[in-house]
């Protein structure tokens, strides 16, 4: 007689999509819409969501590779799997511990976290929380930056990130202005609730906490000259986040950028941009292996990660699922997200006949009748 399968506990989820449904029950509807929504008609948002389904996997058999080893090295730092936590704002909207909970889960899992400039916890506290769980190792923490018109203030933020122990600056370059998010307008969601602030915008950490932080400014004046300024200003690795055009990818390499994150900002900026995974092949060809590529947008399964690796990514980054995990169970919820993806990636690699991310190659992909992925 076959044993009965274990019964799920109330609220226990089997996938990231189920986790989102569970999170939605717990969040204020306006907060859920803020995180889940996209720009204008949300064409790009939906494209990110379905694009991976248009790419099929064609596995190899009898490869004898054993249990896959997921470990990678990215920009000289080790990670236990090719999954980063993308920078997302305002984690304390989902859980009181906010970005500290995220940082602890990331450090315990051995994955890279990109801390947002729009964090509701200061970068110094985020880094300290990561060190709590890093088991004696220095956690891999990047800092996401919007270059501000006030370059003196921008440099102050960079110095804080350096002192806190961040090893990479990820500059968001897809935001010369703010995308129009109609869900937020409909809900009247324009400001954080009382007591929550963008803590990295206070200036020096010792500044009087009764003083309202500055607002983050999206500036259409930011140019390649600012990337040159950034290269002169810091010795940290520099990654551009939000590159979508192959010509910009080539310019980034010529500018000495260390890596690129291919991203359409989760469909939250310019609507009707193709899905990020559809942009990946052309940018891969443009950089020709000179810098590593990371991709975010729509990754919800281990099979999605395999497809991204096969198309040329060194790793993927996940954003919204982290927020759902926080909403459901704080630090434990983020851990659950990471472990779901780890388990699914191990299974997907095993079924494809791969012993590590390095074994993934384009010949594992097949176009499905639904259409072309790129």
N, C-alpha and C positions, 0 to 999 in steps of 0.2 A: 504494500500500500504506500502511495506517495504521501510524504508529509505535507500538511497544509502550509501554504506560504505565510510568513509573518504578517500580522494585521498592522496596517498603518495606524499610528496614533493620530488623534485629532490635530489638524494643522500640519501634519507631516506631508512633505511634498516630494515628488519623484523627479521633477524637472524644473528648470529655471522658469518656464512659462507658468507652471503651477504655482511656483513661488510668487510670481507677480500677482496672480489672482489672490493669493493669501495676503500679500502686502496691501493690495487695494482695499481689502476689508478693514484694515487697521488705520489707513491714512485718511486725513481730511481730503475730501474730493478735490479741492483746489490744489493741494500739495501733490496728490497723485497726478493730476493733469499737468502740473508744472514739470514733473519728472518725465512722464510718459509722452508728453506732447511734442510736436514739431512745429516747423514754420508753415504758415499759410495753409495750403491744402494738404499738407503732410504727404505729398507724393514721395519725397525722398525718404521720409520716415518709413513708409510702407515698403519702399524699394529695398532698404536695408534689411527689412524683416523677411522678405521672400527670396532675395537673390541667391542665398546659399542653397535653397531648395531646387534651383535650376541647374545646379552642378551635381552630377552623379559621381559616385566612387566606384572604381573598377579594381577590386582587390586582387592581390597576388596570393598564392597558396603554397604550402609546403616549403616555407622560407626558413623555418627552424630558428627564429630569432629570440625565442623565449619572451619573458615579461619585459615590456618596453621600459627603457630608462628615459624619463622625460626631461632630465636636467639639460639646461642650456647655459651659455655665457652670452651676455649682451652688454656691449660697451665695456668689456673687461670685468664685469661683475657676474657672479653665478646666480642662477635662479633654478628652483626645483622643477619648473615647467615653463613652457613658452606662453604664459598668460600673465599679463600685467593688469593692475587696477588702474583704469583710466581716470583722469581728473574729472570729478563731478562736484558741483557746488552744494553747500548747505546740508551736510550730513545730519546735523542736529535737528533738521525737520523730520527725520525718520527715527532718531533715537537720541536720548539725552547725552550719551557718550560721543556721539557724532564721529568725527574723523579719528578720534583716539581709538574707538572700537575698531574701525577699519584698519588702522595702522597696526594694532596688536594682532589682528587676524592675519594680515599680510605677512608680518614678520614671522609669526609662528608657522605659516605655510611656506615661507621661504620664497615669496614672490615679490616682484617689484611693485611698489605703490607710487603713483604719480599724484602728489598732493596738490590740490587745487589752490590757486591764488584766492579763490572765492570760498575758502574754507571757513566754517563757523568755529574753528579752533585754530589758534596760532600755530605756525609751523614749528616753533620751538616745542610746544606741547605734543604735537603730532610725532615729531622725531623722538621725544622722550618716551612716548607710549610704544613706539616701534622697538626701541631698545629694550624695553621691559620684557618683550617676548622673543627677542632675537637669539636667545641661548648663548650669549657671549660674543656672537658675531656682530659685525656692523651691518645693520639692515640696509637694504637697497632702497633708497628713497629718492625720488626725483621731485622737482618742484615745477609746477606749471605756471607760466608767466604770461600776462598780457602786458606788453610794453606800454607804459604810460607816457603821455605827453611831457610830464615832469620827469626827465631822465634822472635827476638827482634822487627823487623819491623811488624811482624804479631801481636805482643802484642800491638804495638802502634795503629794499626787499631782497635783492640778490645777495647782499652781504649777510642778511639774516639767514637765508637758506644755506649759504656756505657754512656759517658758524653752527647751524643746527645739524649739519652732517649730510645734507643733500649732495649727491655726486653728479647730478645732471639737471640742466635747465631745459624744460620742454616749453617752447614758445608757441603759443596759439597764434597762427597767422591767418586764420580764416574769418576774422571778426573785425573788419574795418568799421562796421556798424552793427547794431543789434538786430537780429532777425525778428520778424513779426510773428509772434506766437499767439494765435487767436484764442486758444483755450485760456491763456492767462488773461487776456483782455476781457473775455467773457466772464471770467471768475473774479475780476478785479484783483488779481494777484500781482502786485507791483513791489511790495516791500516785505521784508522779513518780519515775523512776529516780534513783539517787544522782547528785548533781552537777547536776541540773536543778531550778530553782526558779522561782516567779513573781517575777521580778526587780523588778517595780514595787512589790512589797510589802515591800521592805527599808526603806522610809523614805528619807531623804536619800541621794543617790547616793554620798556619801562614807562612808556607814555601813560598819562593819566587815563584810566579806564572810563572816566565819566565823559571824556571827549568823544564825540561821534566819529567813527572812522571815515576816511575818504570814500567816495564812490569809485568803483572801477570804471575807467573811461575806455570805450572802444574808439579808436582813432583811425581815420582814413589816411592820416599822414604817415603811418608806419610803412617803412620801405626796406629795401635791401641794405640801405645805409645803416639802419638800426641794427641789423644783424651783424654788420661789421663793427658797430659800436659795442654790441654785446660781446663779440669775440675779444675786443680789446679790454673789456671791463672785467671779465671773469675767466678763470682757467678751468671751470667746470665744463663737462661735455655739453654740447648744444644740440638739441633735437628740435626740428620744426614739426609742429602738430597742425594738421589741416591742409597739407599739400594734396592737391587734386589733379593738377595739370602736369604732364610730362616735362614741359618746358621749364616749369618752376622747379621740378625735381632736379633737372640738370643744373640750373642756376644755384640751387642749394649745395650741390656737390662742389661746384666751383667756388662757392663761398666758404668752404671748409666745414660745413655742418657735419655732425658726427652720425646722425641717423634721421630718418623721416617717419612720421606717423601719418599714414594715409587715412584721412578722416573727413567726413562731411558734417562733423559736429553733431552726429546723431540725428541728422535731418532737422536741426534747430536753427540753421542760418539761412542759406540760399535754397529755396525749394526747387525741385526738379533736377537737382544734381543727381547723377547716377549713384547707385549703391557703391559703397566703398570697395567692396570686393570686385566690382566690375572695373574700377579704376586701377586696380593693382597690377595687372599684366603690363599695361603701357608704361607705368612708372618703373616697374621692375626692369623693363628693357631700357628705359632712359638712364637709369643709374648704373646698370651693367655690373652689379655686385660691388660697387665702390663704397656703399654705405648700407647698413642693415635697414630693413623696412619692417615697421609694425603697422598693423591695421586694426581699426576699431569700427564698430557699427554693425549690429545685428547678430553678433556671435552669441548663440544660445545653446550650442551642443558641442560635444567633443568632435563630432564629424565636421562641424564648421571650422574648427581649428585645423584639422587635417587638410581641408580644402584650401584654407588660407596659406598654409605652409607649402602645399603643392604649387600654388600660384606665385610663390616667391617671397612670402613673408617670413621673417625670422621669429615672429611672435605675434600674438593678438592682444588687444586690450579690451576690457569689459567695463561698462559704466553703469547703466541702469540696473542690472542684476545685483550689483553691490548695494544699491539703495533699497531694493526689495528685501535683501537679506537683513539689512539693518532694521527695517521696519518690522520684520517678523520676529527677530530674535537678537538684535544687537550684534555684538562680536561673534556670538555663536552662529548667527544667521549668515554673516560674511564668510565664516569658516565653512558653513554648509555649501555656499555658492562655489567656493574654490574647490572643495572636495568633490562636489558633483562633477565639475568640469574635469578634475584630475581623473576620476574614475571613468568618465565617458571617454576621455582621450586615451587612456590606457587600453580600453576595450576597442576603440576605433583603430588605433595603431596595430593592435594584435590581429584584428580581423583583416586589416590591409596587408599583413605580412611585414610590418615594420618594427624594428627593434629600438628605434629612437626617432626624434624629430628629423635628424639628419638623413634618415632613410626615405623620407617622404619625397616623391618626385612627381613631375607633371603627368607621367604615364598612368598614375592612379586615377586620373580624372576622365570623366566622359560627359559630354553634353547630353541632357535629357530632352525628350520631345517638348518639354515646356518652353524651351527657348535657349538662347546662348547666354553664358554667364558673362561674357565680355566681348 
